[in-house]
Amino acid sequence: MKSFYKRGLLGLATWGWAASAALAQTTAPALLPLPSVEPRDANSRTAAYRTADPSATLTLPGYTGGTADSPPQPPAPPAPAASDFDNALHNSTWDDGDCDCGSTRGRWFGVIGGLAMGRTRANPYWTTADSNNNANQLLNSQNAGPKWAGGGQVTVGYGFAGGGCGTGSACGSCGCGSLGYLGPGIAFTYWGIGPTTGFSQVSDSNNNLSTLINLNGSGGPVMIGSRPASDFFDNSHQQRITRDDRVNNFELNLLQGAWMVGKLQVAAIAGFRYFRFDERLAYGGAAAGSDFGDIGGQNEAFLAFRCTNNLYGAQLGALLNYNVTDKFSLFAVPKAGLYGNQMNCRSMLFTGDGQTGFDIPSHKSDFAFLGEIDSGFSYALTQNLRVIIGYRVVGVANVALADNQFLPSLADTNGFAQVKQNGSLILHGAFASLGWVF
């Protein structure tokens, strides 16, 4: 019996030593592979088990792959979609929210602002001299030079195909225009100033102011009502010249382009312009011992002219825009055209209380040339809004000016019935506007 127990203990010791040796050679117990179980038929759903491959990729729906030694990772949460506000906030150019300057989406655009302009003086016509010394000339039409006047301007347009800067342009170099839009598109523009006024007056306590205009005709003195014109314009106490000029401009332009040359953008302009210049000039004299305005104007008389130039015609031009930075740009907009000019003038001689010497209308049709250039800079406040500051110069040739309607003799009624249109006009001034695209 003891021999049986000894043999049993010896066997257990031997098995334990063998197990210890096996544990020393492997880090983890290996499971015996299960026998393969094949499906009983083609429609069977019984799974087949295989030996695990540590290098095999483990996948689960929605998870990234892993290995037996590296567990699979869950998918990253999706990024939140950017709002239109976020897109606009992080976009520094004046263009679509995606900064696609070649967008085919039509867009409205416009400019609104104010301007202040003046004009160059016309050639002087001398009206007044010392009664005792005609060489001592005292007053001419240029003395009543027009002052600067305020006005306004507005542009409203529609672009047919996006920013017009060309597909593939980088946001920083596109800019899409300084004055609202770079073609193709159509735009209506109005700007106007007035009235620009001028005033000059001379007085003499000794009533020694006389006119340089001949006040007599072949039939005797020129009459104003029942009184000769010399009662008011010779040996006067006061003489004066007043002026009132008004300008209105309307344009309808087509824009085509733009073409890119580095940072320079160019858009062609072709359109129709109506330009109206309305000028009123009056030369007056107050009789000896009277001031202007005394006793209802009975002792004062005026030789007055009103000339209106109506220019109609086509024009060509260009919009040049240079993008210094994404937000700051310089621009120039030259335009010119040959226009038909319908000139209407009116020459009047009357007293302050309504007595009339003559009222002579005149009309003439001719051609006139008009050129304009705007230049300045613009700065983008937001993606669709920018400030525009510039200077405008307008030159008009072959127009009828009121200064040119004076004649040496007040009796030349045939001469007053003829429009004199050999004048030229230059308007110039600054403007500040706010432009938008939407």
VENMOPE-V950329 format. One record per backbone hydrogen bond with DSSP energy under -0.5 kcal/mol. NH is the residue of the N-H (numbers start at 0). CO is the residue of the C=O. E is the energy in kcal/mol with one decimal. If there is no record, write none. Layout:
BEGIN
nh->[NH/NH]
co->[CO/CO]
e->[E/E]
END
This chain:
BEGIN
nh->[4/5/6/7/8/9/10/11/12/13/14/15/16/17/18/19/20/21/22/23/24/24/25/25/37/43/53/55/57/62/63/65/66/67/74/86/87/88/89/90/91/94/98/100/102/106/108/109/110/111/112/113/114/115/116/117/119/126/127/128/129/129/130/132/135/136/137/138/140/142/143/144/144/146/148/150/151/152/153/154/155/156/157/158/159/160/161/163/163/164/168/172/173/173/174/175/176/181/182/183/184/185/186/187/188/189/190/191/192/193/194/195/196/197/199/201/203/206/208/209/209/210/211/213/216/219/221/223/224/224/226/228/230/231/232/233/235/236/237/238/239/240/241/242/243/244/245/246/247/248/249/250/251/252/253/254/255/257/258/260/263/264/265/266/267/268/269/270/271/272/273/274/275/276/277/277/278/278/279/280/281/282/283/284/285/286/289/293/295/296/297/297/298/299/300/301/302/303/303/304/305/306/307/308/309/309/310/310/311/312/314/315/316/317/318/319/319/320/320/321/322/322/323/323/324/328/329/330/331/332/334/335/336/338/338/339/340/341/341/342/342/343/344/345/346/347/348/349/350/351/351/352/353/356/357/359/360/361/363/365/367/368/369/370/371/372/373/374/375/376/377/378/379/380/380/381/385/386/387/388/389/390/391/392/393/394/395/396/397/398/400/400/403/404/405/409/411/412/415/416/417/420/422/424/426/427/428/429/430/431/432/433/434/435/436/437]
co->[0/1/2/3/4/5/6/7/8/9/10/11/12/13/14/15/16/17/18/19/20/21/21/22/35/40/51/52/65/59/72/57/69/53/61/82/83/84/85/87/89/92/95/98/99/158/156/435/154/433/152/431/150/429/148/427/425/138/138/209/132/135/207/129/132/134/127/127/124/139/140/141/142/196/116/114/191/112/189/110/187/108/185/106/183/183/104/100/160/100/165/169/169/170/170/173/173/162/180/254/254/157/252/155/250/153/248/151/246/149/244/244/194/242/240/238/236/203/235/128/207/232/126/407/219/216/214/226/222/355/223/221/227/228/228/229/208/285/285/201/283/199/281/197/279/195/277/192/275/190/273/188/271/186/269/184/267/265/265/263/260/320/258/318/255/316/253/314/251/312/249/310/247/308/245/275/276/306/243/304/241/302/239/300/237/298/286/290/292/293/293/294/293/296/284/349/282/301/347/280/345/278/343/276/307/341/274/308/339/272/270/335/268/333/266/317/331/264/318/329/262/320/321/327/327/377/321/375/319/373/371/315/369/336/367/311/365/309/339/340/363/307/361/305/359/303/357/301/354/296/299/296/350/348/348/346/358/344/342/340/338/396/336/394/334/392/332/390/330/388/328/386/326/378/384/384/434/378/432/376/430/374/428/372/426/370/424/368/422/422/398/419/400/401/402/213/408/410/411/412/414/418/398/395/393/117/391/115/389/113/387/111/385/109/383/107]
e->[-1.8/-2.3/-2.0/-2.0/-2.6/-2.1/-1.8/-2.1/-2.2/-2.0/-2.2/-2.3/-2.1/-1.8/-2.1/-2.1/-2.1/-1.9/-2.2/-1.7/-0.7/-0.9/-0.7/-0.5/-0.6/-1.5/-0.6/-2.0/-3.2/-2.4/-2.9/-1.5/-1.7/-1.3/-1.0/-2.2/-2.3/-2.6/-1.8/-1.2/-0.6/-1.4/-2.0/-1.1/-1.8/-1.7/-2.3/-2.1/-2.2/-1.8/-2.2/-2.0/-1.6/-2.3/-2.4/-2.8/-2.2/-2.4/-1.7/-2.6/-0.8/-2.0/-2.4/-1.2/-2.0/-1.5/-2.7/-1.3/-1.8/-1.4/-0.8/-0.6/-0.8/-2.6/-2.7/-2.1/-1.5/-2.1/-2.6/-3.0/-2.3/-2.8/-2.5/-3.6/-1.8/-0.8/-1.4/-0.5/-0.6/-1.1/-1.2/-0.8/-0.9/-0.8/-0.9/-1.5/-0.5/-0.6/-0.5/-0.8/-2.0/-2.1/-2.6/-2.9/-2.4/-2.6/-1.8/-2.1/-2.0/-1.4/-0.6/-3.0/-0.6/-1.7/-2.0/-2.7/-2.5/-1.8/-1.2/-2.3/-0.5/-1.1/-2.0/-3.1/-3.3/-1.5/-2.6/-3.6/-0.5/-1.1/-1.7/-3.1/-1.6/-1.5/-1.9/-1.6/-3.6/-2.2/-1.1/-2.3/-2.0/-2.6/-2.3/-2.4/-2.2/-2.7/-2.4/-2.3/-2.1/-2.4/-2.8/-2.5/-2.5/-2.8/-3.2/-2.8/-2.3/-0.6/-2.7/-2.9/-2.1/-3.2/-2.0/-2.0/-3.0/-2.5/-2.0/-2.2/-2.5/-2.9/-2.9/-2.2/-2.9/-2.1/-2.8/-0.5/-0.5/-2.8/-2.0/-2.7/-2.3/-2.6/-2.6/-2.1/-2.9/-2.9/-2.2/-1.9/-0.8/-2.3/-0.6/-1.1/-0.5/-1.2/-2.0/-3.1/-3.0/-0.6/-2.7/-3.1/-1.9/-2.4/-2.9/-2.7/-0.5/-1.8/-3.2/-0.6/-2.3/-1.6/-2.4/-2.4/-2.4/-1.9/-2.9/-0.6/-2.8/-2.6/-0.5/-3.3/-2.2/-0.6/-1.1/-1.1/-2.3/-2.2/-2.5/-2.3/-2.1/-3.1/-3.0/-2.3/-2.0/-0.5/-3.3/-2.5/-4.1/-2.5/-0.6/-0.8/-3.1/-2.3/-2.5/-1.8/-2.8/-2.7/-2.6/-2.1/-2.7/-1.0/-2.5/-0.7/-1.7/-3.9/-1.2/-3.1/-0.6/-2.4/-2.2/-1.9/-2.8/-1.2/-2.2/-2.3/-3.2/-2.0/-1.4/-1.9/-1.9/-2.5/-2.5/-2.3/-1.9/-0.5/-2.2/-2.1/-2.5/-2.7/-2.8/-2.6/-2.4/-2.9/-3.5/-1.9/-3.2/-2.8/-3.2/-2.5/-1.2/-2.2/-0.7/-0.5/-1.0/-1.6/-0.8/-3.1/-1.2/-2.1/-1.8/-0.9/-1.6/-0.7/-1.9/-3.0/-2.9/-2.3/-2.1/-1.2/-2.4/-2.3/-3.2/-2.6/-3.0/-2.5/-1.7/-2.8]
END
